[in-house]
Amino acid sequence: MNAPILLTALAAATGALHIRADLIGARRQTYVWKPLTTGLIIAAALLISPVVDGVYRLLIVGGLVFSLAGDVFLMLPTDRFLAGMVSFFVAHLCYIAAFVSLGGGATNPCLLLPLVIGGGVVAVLIWPRLDRLRLPVLLYIVTILVMGWQALGLRQIAGRSLVAPGAILFVLSDAALALDRFRHPIPLRALLVLSAYYPAQALIAWSILR
């Protein structure tokens, strides 16, 4: 088994341990498993070879690193939600730049329409409780939807078939997180959010492979 595959398998194991820790309320374990899981995905991305493009890998790894920062901010005992959201906002900008760099970014508005409808429903549901976060959350929603749109534009390019499902899983994970925080607590939130989030990041990371 080569190193990237081994690291991804380890990330799957530590991700499962993180989900378990969240479900049982073991916060100290979360401090270990959450950053370790994303860190393992980053390490795998750095070792994957051959790569489709050096700039593409740099942008994807950049997105993963900012995601790791977002993970850390969101798990802290003090509320660092805004800092975490900004980190993920930058991560999505990195992903958008990566997808566009391959020359296959989406231009078809039909691909964007279902994302806009879904994002609009989530925005309407959480809007009353956003208060001072309305503008940054709205900007974040627009950015992640553009990321998903651009990923869908790569779905028919050879070797990039992993991007679209990864991006859509990311959108679904964030939608569930937003609804849980700003609308109503979701039972088994950790299972729902993280079981989409970690595969999303892993799929995006493996899209580096040529």
MARBA-3410 file (N, C-alpha, C, O; in Angstrom, 1 decimal):
210
0.9,-1.2,0.0,0.0,0.0,0.0,0.9,1.2,0.0,1.8,1.4,0.9 ~ 0.7,2.2,-1.0,1.5,3.3,-1.0,1.1,4.4,0.0,0.1,4.3,0.6 ~ 2.0,5.3,0.2,1.8,6.3,1.4,0.5,7.1,1.3,-0.2,7.1,2.3 ~ 0.1,7.7,0.1,-1.1,8.4,0.1,-2.4,7.6,0.5,-3.3,8.0,1.1 ~ -2.4,6.3,0.0,-3.5,5.5,0.3,-3.5,5.1,1.8,-4.6,5.2,2.4
-2.4,4.8,2.3,-2.3,4.5,3.7,-2.7,5.7,4.6,-3.5,5.6,5.6 ~ -2.3,6.9,4.2,-2.7,8.1,5.0,-4.2,8.4,4.9,-4.8,8.8,5.8 ~ -4.7,8.1,3.7,-6.2,8.3,3.5,-7.0,7.3,4.4,-8.0,7.7,5.0 ~ -6.5,6.1,4.4,-7.1,5.1,5.3,-7.0,5.5,6.7,-8.0,5.3,7.5 ~ -5.9,6.0,7.1,-5.7,6.4,8.5,-6.7,7.6,8.8,-7.2,7.7,9.9
-6.8,8.5,7.8,-7.8,9.6,8.0,-9.2,9.1,8.1,-10.0,9.7,8.9 ~ -9.5,8.1,7.4,-10.9,7.5,7.6,-11.1,7.0,9.0,-12.1,7.1,9.6 ~ -10.0,6.3,9.5,-10.1,5.8,10.9,-10.2,6.9,11.9,-11.0,6.9,12.8 ~ -9.3,7.9,11.8,-9.3,9.0,12.8,-10.6,9.9,12.6,-11.1,10.4,13.6 ~ -11.1,10.0,11.4,-12.4,10.6,11.2,-13.5,9.9,11.9,-14.4,10.6,12.5
-13.5,8.6,11.9,-14.6,7.8,12.6,-14.4,8.0,14.1,-15.4,8.1,14.8 ~ -13.2,8.1,14.6,-12.9,8.3,16.0,-13.4,9.7,16.4,-13.9,9.9,17.5 ~ -13.2,10.7,15.5,-13.7,12.0,15.8,-15.3,12.1,15.9,-15.8,12.7,16.8 ~ -15.9,11.4,15.0,-17.4,11.3,15.0,-17.8,10.7,16.3,-18.8,11.2,16.9 ~ -17.2,9.6,16.7,-17.5,8.9,18.0,-17.3,9.9,19.1,-18.2,9.9,20.0
-16.2,10.6,19.1,-15.9,11.5,20.2,-17.0,12.6,20.4,-17.4,12.9,21.5 ~ -17.4,13.1,19.2,-18.4,14.2,19.2,-19.8,13.6,19.7,-20.5,14.2,20.5 ~ -20.1,12.4,19.3,-21.4,11.8,19.7,-21.4,11.5,21.2,-22.5,11.6,21.8 ~ -20.3,11.1,21.8,-20.3,10.8,23.3,-19.9,12.0,24.1,-19.8,11.9,25.3 ~ -19.6,13.2,23.4,-19.2,14.4,24.2,-17.8,14.4,24.7,-17.5,15.0,25.7
-16.9,13.6,24.1,-15.5,13.5,24.6,-14.7,14.7,23.9,-14.0,14.4,22.9 ~ -14.8,15.9,24.5,-14.2,17.0,23.8,-12.7,16.9,23.7,-12.1,17.3,22.7 ~ -12.0,16.4,24.7,-10.5,16.2,24.6,-10.1,15.4,23.5,-9.1,15.6,22.8 ~ -10.9,14.3,23.2,-10.6,13.4,22.1,-10.8,14.2,20.8,-10.0,14.0,19.8 ~ -11.8,15.0,20.7,-12.0,15.8,19.5,-10.9,16.7,19.2,-10.5,16.9,18.0
-10.2,17.3,20.2,-9.0,18.1,20.0,-7.9,17.4,19.3,-7.0,18.0,18.7 ~ -7.9,16.0,19.4,-6.9,15.2,18.8,-7.3,14.8,17.4,-6.6,15.0,16.4 ~ -8.5,14.2,17.3,-8.9,13.5,16.1,-9.3,14.5,15.0,-9.1,14.2,13.8 ~ -9.9,15.6,15.3,-10.3,16.5,14.3,-9.1,17.1,13.5,-9.1,16.9,12.2 ~ -8.2,17.8,14.1,-7.1,18.3,13.3,-6.2,17.2,12.7,-5.6,17.3,11.6
-6.1,16.0,13.4,-5.3,14.9,12.9,-5.9,14.4,11.6,-5.1,14.1,10.6 ~ -7.2,14.3,11.5,-7.8,13.8,10.3,-7.6,14.6,9.1,-7.1,14.2,8.0 ~ -7.8,15.9,9.2,-7.6,16.8,8.1,-6.1,16.9,7.8,-5.7,17.0,6.6 ~ -5.2,16.8,8.8,-3.8,16.8,8.6,-3.3,15.6,7.8,-2.4,15.8,7.0 ~ -3.9,14.5,8.0,-3.6,13.3,7.3,-4.0,13.4,5.8,-3.3,13.0,4.9
-5.1,14.0,5.6,-5.6,14.3,4.2,-4.6,15.2,3.5,-4.3,15.0,2.3 ~ -4.1,16.2,4.2,-3.2,17.2,3.6,-1.9,16.4,3.3,-1.3,16.6,2.2 ~ -1.4,15.6,4.2,-0.2,14.8,4.0,-0.4,13.9,2.7,0.6,13.8,1.9 ~ -1.5,13.3,2.6,-1.8,12.4,1.4,-1.7,13.3,0.2,-1.1,12.8,-0.8 ~ -2.3,14.5,0.2,-2.3,15.3,-1.0,-0.9,15.7,-1.4,-0.6,15.9,-2.6
-0.1,15.9,-0.4,1.3,16.3,-0.7,2.1,15.2,-1.3,3.1,15.4,-2.0 ~ 1.7,13.9,-1.1,2.5,12.8,-1.6,1.9,12.1,-2.8,2.5,11.3,-3.4 ~ 0.7,12.5,-3.2,0.0,11.9,-4.3,0.9,12.2,-5.6,1.3,13.3,-5.8 ~ 1.1,11.1,-6.4,1.9,11.3,-7.6,1.5,10.2,-8.6,1.2,9.1,-8.2 ~ 1.5,10.5,-9.9,1.7,11.8,-10.5,0.6,12.7,-10.4,-0.6,12.3,-10.2
0.8,14.0,-10.6,-0.2,15.0,-10.4,-0.7,15.6,-11.7,0.1,15.6,-12.7 ~ -1.9,16.0,-11.7,-2.5,16.6,-12.9,-1.8,17.9,-13.3,-1.6,18.2,-14.5 ~ -1.4,18.7,-12.3,-0.8,20.0,-12.5,-0.2,20.5,-11.2,-0.9,20.4,-10.2 ~ 1.0,21.0,-11.2,1.6,21.5,-10.0,0.8,22.7,-9.4,0.7,22.7,-8.1 ~ 0.3,23.6,-10.1,-0.4,24.7,-9.6,-1.7,24.2,-9.0,-2.2,24.7,-8.0
-2.4,23.2,-9.7,-3.6,22.7,-9.2,-3.4,22.1,-7.8,-4.2,22.3,-6.8 ~ -2.3,21.3,-7.6,-2.0,20.7,-6.3,-1.8,21.8,-5.3,-2.3,21.7,-4.2 ~ -1.0,22.8,-5.6,-0.7,23.9,-4.7,-2.0,24.5,-4.2,-2.1,24.8,-3.0 ~ -2.9,24.8,-5.1,-4.2,25.4,-4.7,-5.1,24.5,-3.9,-5.7,24.9,-2.9 ~ -5.1,23.2,-4.2,-5.9,22.2,-3.4,-5.3,22.1,-2.0,-6.0,22.1,-1.0
-4.0,22.0,-1.9,-3.4,21.9,-0.6,-3.6,23.2,0.2,-3.8,23.1,1.4 ~ -3.6,24.3,-0.5,-3.9,25.6,0.2,-5.3,25.5,0.8,-5.5,26.0,1.9 ~ -6.2,25.0,0.0,-7.6,24.9,0.5,-7.7,24.0,1.7,-8.4,24.3,2.6 ~ -7.0,22.9,1.6,-7.0,22.0,2.8,-6.3,22.6,4.0,-6.8,22.4,5.1 ~ -5.3,23.4,3.8,-4.6,24.0,5.0,-5.6,25.0,5.6,-5.7,25.1,6.9
-6.2,25.8,4.8,-7.2,26.8,5.4,-8.4,26.0,6.0,-9.0,26.5,7.0 ~ -8.7,24.9,5.5,-9.8,24.1,6.1,-9.3,23.6,7.5,-10.1,23.6,8.4 ~ -8.1,23.2,7.6,-7.6,22.8,8.9,-7.6,23.9,9.9,-8.0,23.7,11.0 ~ -7.3,25.1,9.4,-7.4,26.3,10.3,-8.9,26.5,10.7,-9.1,26.7,11.9 ~ -9.8,26.3,9.8,-11.2,26.4,10.1,-11.6,25.3,11.1,-12.4,25.6,12.0
-11.2,24.1,10.9,-11.5,23.0,11.9,-11.0,23.4,13.3,-11.8,23.2,14.2 ~ -9.8,23.9,13.4,-9.3,24.3,14.7,-10.2,25.4,15.4,-10.5,25.3,16.5 ~ -10.5,26.4,14.6,-11.3,27.5,15.1,-12.7,27.0,15.6,-13.1,27.5,16.7 ~ -13.3,26.2,14.8,-14.6,25.7,15.2,-14.7,24.7,16.3,-15.7,24.5,16.9 ~ -13.5,24.1,16.7,-13.5,23.2,17.8,-13.1,23.8,19.1,-13.2,23.2,20.2
-12.7,25.1,19.1,-12.2,25.7,20.3,-13.4,25.9,21.3,-14.5,26.1,20.8 ~ -13.1,25.9,22.6,-14.2,26.1,23.6,-14.9,27.5,23.5,-16.0,27.6,23.8 ~ -14.1,28.5,23.1,-14.7,29.8,22.9,-15.3,29.9,21.5,-14.8,29.2,20.6 ~ -16.3,30.7,21.3,-17.0,30.8,20.0,-16.1,31.5,19.0,-16.0,32.8,19.0 ~ -15.5,30.8,18.1,-14.7,31.4,17.0,-15.3,31.1,15.7,-14.6,30.8,14.7
-16.6,31.1,15.6,-17.4,30.7,14.4,-17.0,31.6,13.2,-16.7,31.1,12.1 ~ -16.9,32.9,13.5,-16.6,33.8,12.4,-15.2,33.6,11.8,-15.0,33.5,10.6 ~ -14.2,33.4,12.7,-12.8,33.0,12.3,-12.8,31.7,11.5,-12.1,31.6,10.5 ~ -13.6,30.8,12.0,-13.7,29.5,11.2,-14.3,29.7,9.9,-13.8,29.1,8.9 ~ -15.3,30.5,9.8,-16.0,30.7,8.5,-15.1,31.4,7.5,-15.1,31.1,6.4
-14.3,32.4,8.0,-13.4,33.1,7.2,-12.3,32.1,6.6,-12.0,32.2,5.4 ~ -11.9,31.2,7.5,-10.9,30.2,7.0,-11.4,29.4,5.9,-10.8,29.1,4.9 ~ -12.6,28.9,6.1,-13.3,28.0,5.1,-13.6,28.9,3.8,-13.6,28.3,2.7 ~ -13.9,30.1,4.0,-14.2,31.0,2.8,-12.9,31.1,2.0,-13.0,31.0,0.7 ~ -11.8,31.3,2.6,-10.5,31.3,1.8,-10.2,29.9,1.2,-9.7,29.8,0.1
-10.6,28.8,1.9,-10.4,27.5,1.4,-11.2,27.3,0.1,-10.7,26.8,-0.9 ~ -12.4,27.8,0.1,-13.2,27.7,-1.1,-12.7,28.5,-2.3,-12.8,28.1,-3.4 ~ -12.1,29.7,-1.9,-11.5,30.5,-3.0,-10.4,29.7,-3.6,-10.2,29.8,-4.8 ~ -9.6,29.0,-2.8,-8.5,28.2,-3.3,-9.0,27.1,-4.2,-8.5,26.8,-5.3 ~ -10.1,26.4,-3.8,-10.7,25.4,-4.6,-11.2,25.9,-5.9,-11.0,25.3,-7.0
-11.9,27.1,-5.9,-12.4,27.7,-7.1,-11.3,28.0,-8.1,-11.4,27.6,-9.2 ~ -10.2,28.6,-7.5,-9.1,28.9,-8.4,-8.5,27.6,-9.0,-8.0,27.6,-10.1 ~ -8.4,26.5,-8.2,-7.9,25.3,-8.7,-8.7,24.7,-9.8,-8.2,24.3,-10.8 ~ -10.0,24.7,-9.6,-10.9,24.1,-10.6,-10.9,25.0,-11.9,-10.8,24.4,-13.0 ~ -10.8,26.3,-11.8,-10.8,27.1,-13.0,-9.4,27.0,-13.7,-9.4,27.1,-14.9
-8.4,26.7,-12.9,-7.0,26.6,-13.5,-6.9,25.5,-14.5,-6.0,25.6,-15.4 ~ -7.8,24.5,-14.4,-7.7,23.4,-15.4,-8.5,23.8,-16.7,-8.5,23.0,-17.6 ~ -9.1,24.9,-16.7,-9.8,25.3,-17.9,-11.1,24.7,-18.1,-11.7,24.7,-19.2 ~ -11.7,24.0,-17.0,-12.9,23.3,-17.2,-14.0,23.8,-16.3,-15.0,23.1,-16.0 ~ -13.8,25.1,-15.8,-14.8,25.6,-14.9,-16.2,25.7,-15.5,-16.3,25.9,-16.7
-17.2,25.7,-14.7,-18.6,25.7,-15.3,-19.0,27.1,-15.8,-18.6,28.1,-15.2 ~ -19.7,27.1,-16.9,-20.3,28.3,-17.4,-21.8,28.1,-17.6,-22.6,29.0,-17.9 ~ -22.3,26.8,-17.5,-23.7,26.5,-17.8,-24.5,26.8,-16.6,-24.3,26.3,-15.5 ~ -25.4,27.8,-16.7,-26.3,28.2,-15.6,-27.2,27.1,-15.1,-27.7,27.2,-13.9 ~ -27.5,26.1,-15.9,-28.3,25.0,-15.5,-27.7,24.2,-14.4,-28.4,23.6,-13.5
-26.3,24.2,-14.4,-25.6,23.5,-13.3,-25.7,24.3,-12.0,-25.6,23.7,-10.9 ~ -25.8,25.6,-12.1,-25.9,26.4,-10.9,-27.2,26.5,-10.3,-27.4,26.7,-9.1 ~ -28.3,26.3,-11.1,-29.7,26.5,-10.6,-30.0,25.7,-9.4,-30.5,26.2,-8.4 ~ -29.8,24.3,-9.4,-30.1,23.6,-8.2,-29.3,24.0,-7.0,-29.9,23.9,-5.8 ~ -28.1,24.4,-7.2,-27.3,24.9,-6.0,-27.9,26.2,-5.5,-28.0,26.3,-4.2
-28.3,27.1,-6.3,-28.9,28.3,-5.9,-30.2,28.1,-5.1,-30.5,28.7,-4.1 ~ -31.0,27.2,-5.7,-32.3,26.8,-5.0,-32.0,26.3,-3.6,-32.6,26.7,-2.6 ~ -31.1,25.3,-3.5,-30.8,24.7,-2.2,-30.2,25.7,-1.3,-30.6,25.8,-0.1 ~ -29.2,26.5,-1.8,-28.6,27.5,-0.9,-29.6,28.6,-0.5,-29.6,29.1,0.6 ~ -30.5,28.9,-1.4,-31.6,29.9,-1.0,-32.5,29.4,0.1,-32.9,30.2,1.0
-32.9,28.2,0.0,-33.7,27.6,1.1,-33.0,27.6,2.4,-33.6,28.0,3.4 ~ -31.7,27.2,2.4,-31.0,27.3,3.7,-30.9,28.7,4.2,-31.0,28.9,5.4 ~ -30.6,29.6,3.3,-30.4,31.1,3.7,-31.7,31.6,4.3,-31.7,32.3,5.3 ~ -32.8,31.3,3.7,-34.1,31.7,4.2,-34.4,31.1,5.6,-34.9,31.8,6.5 ~ -34.1,29.9,5.8,-34.3,29.2,7.1,-33.5,29.7,8.2,-33.9,29.8,9.3
-32.2,30.1,7.9,-31.4,30.6,9.0,-31.3,32.1,9.1,-30.8,32.6,10.1 ~ -31.8,32.8,8.2,-31.7,34.3,8.1,-32.2,35.0,9.4,-31.4,35.8,9.9 ~ -33.3,34.6,10.0,-33.8,35.3,11.2,-32.8,35.3,12.4,-32.9,36.2,13.3 ~ -32.0,34.3,12.5,-31.1,34.1,13.6,-29.6,34.5,13.3,-28.8,34.2,14.2 ~ -29.4,35.1,12.2,-28.0,35.4,11.8,-27.5,36.7,12.5,-26.3,36.8,12.8
-28.4,37.6,12.7,-28.0,38.9,13.3,-26.8,39.6,12.6,-26.9,39.8,11.3 ~ -25.8,39.9,13.3,-24.6,40.6,12.7,-23.8,39.7,11.7,-23.0,40.2,11.0 ~ -24.2,38.4,11.6,-23.4,37.5,10.7,-24.1,37.4,9.4,-23.7,36.7,8.5 ~ -25.2,38.2,9.1,-25.9,38.1,7.9,-25.0,38.3,6.7,-25.1,37.5,5.7 ~ -24.3,39.4,6.6,-23.5,39.6,5.4,-22.4,38.6,5.2,-22.2,38.1,4.1
-21.6,38.3,6.3,-20.5,37.3,6.0,-21.1,35.9,5.7,-20.5,35.2,4.9 ~ -22.2,35.5,6.3,-22.8,34.2,6.0,-23.3,34.2,4.6,-23.1,33.2,3.8 ~ -24.0,35.3,4.1,-24.4,35.3,2.8,-23.3,35.3,1.8,-23.4,34.6,0.8 ~ -22.2,35.9,2.1,-21.0,35.9,1.2,-20.4,34.5,1.2,-20.0,34.0,0.1 ~ -20.4,33.8,2.3,-19.9,32.5,2.4,-20.8,31.5,1.5,-20.3,30.7,0.8
-22.1,31.7,1.7,-23.0,30.8,0.9,-22.8,31.0,-0.6,-22.7,30.0,-1.3 ~ -22.7,32.2,-1.0,-22.4,32.5,-2.5,-21.1,31.8,-2.9,-21.0,31.2,-4.0 ~ -20.1,31.9,-2.1,-18.8,31.4,-2.4,-18.8,29.8,-2.5,-18.2,29.3,-3.4 ~ -19.4,29.2,-1.6,-19.4,27.7,-1.6,-20.3,27.2,-2.7,-20.0,26.1,-3.3 ~ -21.3,28.0,-3.1,-22.1,27.5,-4.2,-21.4,27.7,-5.5,-21.5,26.9,-6.4
-20.6,28.8,-5.6,-19.7,28.9,-6.8,-18.7,27.8,-6.9,-18.4,27.3,-8.0 ~ -18.1,27.4,-5.7,-17.2,26.3,-5.7,-17.8,25.0,-6.2,-17.3,24.3,-7.0 ~ -19.1,24.7,-5.7,-19.8,23.6,-6.2,-20.1,23.6,-7.7,-20.0,22.6,-8.4 ~ -20.4,24.8,-8.2,-20.7,25.0,-9.6,-19.5,24.7,-10.4,-19.6,24.0,-11.4 ~ -18.4,25.3,-10.0,-17.1,25.1,-10.8,-16.7,23.6,-10.8,-16.2,23.1,-11.7
-16.9,23.0,-9.6,-16.6,21.5,-9.5,-17.5,20.7,-10.5,-17.0,19.8,-11.1 ~ -18.7,21.0,-10.6,-19.6,20.3,-11.5,-19.2,20.5,-13.0,-19.4,19.6,-13.8 ~ -18.5,21.6,-13.3,-18.0,21.8,-14.6,-16.9,20.9,-15.0,-16.5,20.8,-16.1 ~ -16.2,20.3,-14.0,-15.1,19.4,-14.2,-15.5,18.0,-14.3,-14.7,17.1,-14.5 ~ -16.8,17.7,-14.1,-17.2,16.3,-13.9,-17.0,15.4,-15.1,-16.8,14.2,-15.0
-16.9,16.0,-16.3,-16.7,15.2,-17.5,-15.2,15.3,-18.0,-14.9,14.7,-19.1 ~ -14.4,15.9,-17.3,-13.0,16.0,-17.7,-12.3,14.7,-17.1,-12.4,14.4,-16.0 ~ -11.5,14.1,-18.0,-10.8,12.8,-17.6,-10.0,13.0,-16.3,-9.2,14.0,-16.2 ~ -10.2,12.1,-15.3,-9.5,12.2,-14.1,-10.0,13.1,-13.0,-9.5,13.1,-11.9 ~ -11.0,14.0,-13.4,-11.5,14.9,-12.4,-12.9,14.5,-11.9,-13.6,15.4,-11.4
-13.3,13.3,-12.1,-14.6,12.8,-11.7,-14.8,12.9,-10.2,-15.9,12.8,-9.7 ~ -13.7,12.9,-9.4,-13.8,13.0,-8.0,-14.2,14.4,-7.4,-14.7,14.5,-6.3 ~ -14.0,15.4,-8.2,-14.2,16.8,-7.8,-15.7,17.0,-7.5,-16.0,17.6,-6.4 ~ -16.6,16.7,-8.4,-18.0,17.1,-8.2,-18.6,16.4,-7.0,-19.2,17.1,-6.2 ~ -18.5,15.1,-6.8,-19.1,14.5,-5.6,-18.4,15.1,-4.3,-19.1,15.2,-3.3
-17.1,15.4,-4.3,-16.5,15.9,-3.2,-17.0,17.3,-2.8,-17.3,17.6,-1.7 ~ -17.2,18.1,-3.9,-17.7,19.5,-3.6,-19.2,19.5,-3.2,-19.5,20.2,-2.3 ~ -20.0,18.6,-3.7,-21.4,18.5,-3.3,-21.5,18.0,-1.9,-22.4,18.5,-1.1 ~ -20.7,17.0,-1.5,-20.7,16.6,-0.1,-20.3,17.7,0.8,-20.9,17.9,1.9 ~ -19.4,18.6,0.4,-18.9,19.7,1.2,-20.1,20.7,1.4,-20.4,21.2,2.5
-20.8,21.0,0.3,-22.0,21.8,0.3,-23.1,21.3,1.3,-23.6,22.0,2.1 ~ -23.3,20.0,1.2,-24.3,19.4,2.1,-23.9,19.4,3.5,-24.7,19.6,4.4 ~ -22.6,19.1,3.8,-22.1,19.2,5.2,-22.3,20.6,5.8,-22.7,20.7,6.9 ~ -21.9,21.6,5.0,-22.0,23.0,5.5,-23.5,23.4,5.7,-23.8,24.1,6.6 ~ -24.4,22.9,4.8,-25.8,23.2,5.0,-26.3,22.6,6.3,-27.1,23.3,7.0
-26.0,21.4,6.6,-26.4,20.7,7.8,-25.8,21.5,9.0,-26.5,21.7,10.0 ~ -24.6,21.9,8.9,-23.9,22.6,10.0,-24.7,24.0,10.3,-24.9,24.3,11.4 ~ -25.0,24.7,9.2,-25.7,25.9,9.3,-27.1,25.8,9.9,-27.5,26.6,10.8 ~ -27.8,24.8,9.5,-29.2,24.5,10.0,-29.1,24.2,11.5,-30.0,24.6,12.2 ~ -28.1,23.4,11.8,-28.0,23.0,13.2,-27.6,24.2,14.1,-28.2,24.3,15.2
-26.8,25.1,13.7,-26.4,26.2,14.5,-27.4,27.3,14.5,-27.7,27.9,15.6 ~ -28.0,27.6,13.4,-28.9,28.8,13.3,-30.4,28.5,13.2,-31.2,29.4,13.2 ~ -30.8,27.2,13.0,-32.2,26.9,12.9,-32.7,26.1,14.0,-33.5,26.5,14.8 ~ -32.2,24.8,14.1,-32.7,23.9,15.1,-31.6,22.8,15.2,-31.2,22.3,14.2 ~ -31.3,22.4,16.5,-30.3,21.3,16.6,-30.7,20.1,15.9,-31.9,19.6,15.9
-29.8,19.5,15.2,-30.0,18.3,14.4,-29.6,17.0,15.2,-28.4,17.0,15.6 ~ -30.4,16.1,15.4,-30.0,14.8,16.1,-28.8,14.2,15.4,-28.8,14.1,14.1 ~ -27.9,13.7,16.1,-26.7,13.1,15.5,-26.0,14.0,14.5,-25.6,13.6,13.5 ~ -25.9,15.3,14.9,-25.3,16.3,14.0,-23.9,15.9,13.6,-23.6,16.0,12.4 ~ -23.1,15.4,14.5,-21.7,15.0,14.1,-21.7,14.0,13.1,-20.9,14.0,12.1
-22.5,13.0,13.2,-22.6,11.9,12.2,-22.9,12.4,10.8,-22.3,12.1,9.8 ~ -23.9,13.3,10.8,-24.4,13.8,9.5,-23.4,14.8,8.9,-23.1,14.7,7.7 ~ -22.9,15.7,9.7,-21.9,16.7,9.1,-20.6,16.1,8.8,-20.1,16.3,7.6 ~ -20.0,15.4,9.7,-18.6,14.9,9.5,-18.5,13.7,8.5,-17.5,13.5,7.8 ~ -19.6,12.9,8.4,-19.6,11.8,7.4,-19.7,12.3,6.0,-19.4,11.5,5.1
-20.0,13.5,5.8,-20.0,14.2,4.5,-18.7,15.0,4.3,-18.1,15.0,3.3 ~ -18.3,15.7,5.4,-17.1,16.6,5.3,-15.8,15.9,5.0,-15.1,16.3,4.1 ~ -15.5,14.8,5.8,-14.2,14.2,5.6,-14.1,13.5,4.2,-13.1,13.7,3.5 ~ -15.1,12.8,3.7,-15.0,12.2,2.4,-14.9,13.3,1.3,-14.3,13.2,0.3 ~ -15.6,14.5,1.6,-15.5,15.6,0.6,-14.1,16.1,0.5,-13.6,16.2,-0.6
-13.4,16.3,1.6,-12.0,16.7,1.5,-11.1,15.7,0.9,-10.2,16.0,0.2 ~ -11.4,14.4,1.2,-10.5,13.4,0.7,-10.7,13.3,-0.8,-9.7,13.1,-1.6 ~ -11.9,13.4,-1.3,-12.2,13.3,-2.8,-11.5,14.5,-3.5,-11.0,14.3,-4.6 ~ -11.7,15.6,-2.9,-11.0,16.8,-3.5,-9.5,16.7,-3.5,-8.9,17.0,-4.5 ~ -9.0,16.1,-2.4,-7.5,15.9,-2.4,-7.1,14.9,-3.5,-6.1,15.2,-4.1
-7.8,13.8,-3.6,-7.4,12.8,-4.6,-7.6,13.3,-6.1,-7.2,12.6,-7.0 ~ -8.3,14.4,-6.3,-8.5,14.9,-7.6,-7.1,15.4,-8.2,-7.0,15.7,-9.4 ~ -6.2,15.5,-7.3,-4.8,15.9,-7.7,-4.2,14.9,-8.6,-3.4,15.2,-9.5 ~ -4.6,13.6,-8.4,-3.9,12.5,-9.2,-4.2,12.6,-10.7,-5.3,12.9,-11.1 ~ -3.2,12.5,-11.4,-3.3,12.6,-12.9,-3.9,11.3,-13.5,-4.1,11.2,-14.7
END
